[in-house]
Every structure is written in C-alpha cells, then in structure tokens.
C-alpha cells in the first residue's frame, strides 16, 4: 500500500495544475455555480474564493487551501458513476495525474474503471468511488509511487532480503568517498535481489551553514563523480547532494546557493557525466527548482517549506528499524516516483 500522503497546501506560487483545477471545481461545486474560472493557476480570483469559503465555514480565513480547507471541501463528498457536476470534474482533474481520462464533468463507466485502477495501484479500497481516502490520495500524490528506503548501514544478504520482503524496490546508499560508503559487494548483492540504487553524497556534516561554500561544492562534486564512476553508476543518473538541516532564507541565498552553483559548474566542466540531485527541506528544494529537477524531500516536516512542497521525486519518512536474520538495522523509508533516478 502506498503511504497515506499529506494533504498539500495550495496557495499563491503553488504549482500543480491538476490540484488547483480540482480546487477551483470544488469551490464552484460547494458554491453551486461556475463563478470561479478553472485555470489551474492560484490567481487572485482563487485566493478570494478560498478566503470567502473559509470565512463562511469558520475555517480561519487566510486564502490558503491547506488541510482544513481541503478536508472541508471534500467532507461527506462521494463521487461515483452517474454523477455529472463540478465535483466529478474535480475528481477527473485529479485522476488525470495518473490515468488518461476525459475531463468533462461526466463521471461515466470509463471514469469508474480508471478510479478502480488508481485505487488498486495505491492498494486502497477498490470501489470506483471517490470518498475521503481517495480524495486524500488523489490530492496528495502527484504520480504513482514506489517503495524504498535509504540507510547508512552496510547491507548483507540477510538485510537485503529483509528489505525485499517488505516490498522495497530501491535503496538510497552513500557513494564511495562519502560517509558510510557503499561497497562493490553490497552493490552486487542489491542488484542480485532486483533492488535499484539511489546515489547520495554526504561527506562530513552538511548540517549547518558553515559547511557550505563554493570551494566545498567543487570538491564535493569532484569526489562524488569519482565515487559514482568507481562503483559503476550508469552515466546520466543523478547524485543527490545533502543540505541536512532547516536552512534559513539567508543561508539558502548565500552559502548554500554558492555551494550548489559550484557543483553544477563542476558537473558542466566534466561534461555532465551524472545529473545533480538535491536532498533538503521544501524551502531548499523550492529555491533550486529551476536548476535541479531531481529532488529528495527530507523527513523533518517542521523544516521550512517542507509540508507544502509537492514537487519532490523522492520523499523521506521518519527512521524505523527492520529486523533481519543478521540483526536489526535502521532505515528511513521512502516513497519515490519511477523517474527519480534509481539505477541498476
């Protein structure tokens, strides 16, 4: 079963065409009209409509459609075959993130079939109806996720089998030269069990602004490329660099920007043998959104911008412990999308 996603926070600057279209349709449905244009953009009209709806429903009016507003909009709302209204249209916009569906507000037998496909792939109750659980999964996920983890533990056959038994499809591992480096033996064992690898670079302690600088970025880029090459990572796949703390806006605009800019420059200098990926808070990932597409969202939801961020390729969850025949070990469970750059 895919993890239950957090409700997104829709507001000015938020980018998910389908989610915003669905929000606009739901506001029209609740208001009993088509007054709000369905544009897929969180424009001033949408802000005003959200604010008015919140004020009318004692939600604390701020013009931001977060968990409380989205839950209220979808409360006791079930869309099913035969419905022809703005709620059905909202559901179709959301389903279109996952399946090829005609968006016309007519929830016909084809819509029912595609909802069943979505529910089956997410391993939630399959009934063809959009109820509370399906609304949350549709809003909260952007693509079909696959299960995986990242871990600093050196994995043997028993530990890898334990991960496979839990349905993991990939493992995030640190490259040679960084903290907790993957070995060739470990790599071969993972691949023999049909587990893909996500490459991470973290050397030292990238947990405060003092770590980050242009010179450090150049050095880390060179060592990461060397480590990826030595372990046989295929060219064109990403290496995720870590910003492992709740960075302030000034930290991001200053030292961290210098660090990432230097990494990108060194990758360019070496003719981009790999892609640059980034691990961090939602605020960090959003800052580099136009320059880095491979993103891994840190598990700490209290970090700035993390709860509202939805453009990640990999999402990390809080640490847990897995039992194996060779002893228990710690992992961070992940959800990822198929294009997140796991390699074999």
Secondary structure by P-SEA (a helix, b strand, c coil): ccccccccccccccccaaaaaaaaaaaaaaaccccccccccccaaaaaaaaaaaaaacccccccccaaaaaaaacccccccccccaaaaaaaaaacccccccccccccaaaaaaaaaaaaaacccccccccaaaaaaaacccccccccccccccccaaaaaaaaaacccbbbbbcccccccccaaaaaaaaaacbbbbbbbbcccccccccccaaaaaaaaaaaaaaaaaacccccbbbbbbbcccccaaaaacaaaaaaaaaaaaaaaacccbbbbbbccaaaaaaacccccbbbbcccccccccccccccccccccccccccccbbbbbbbbcccccccccc
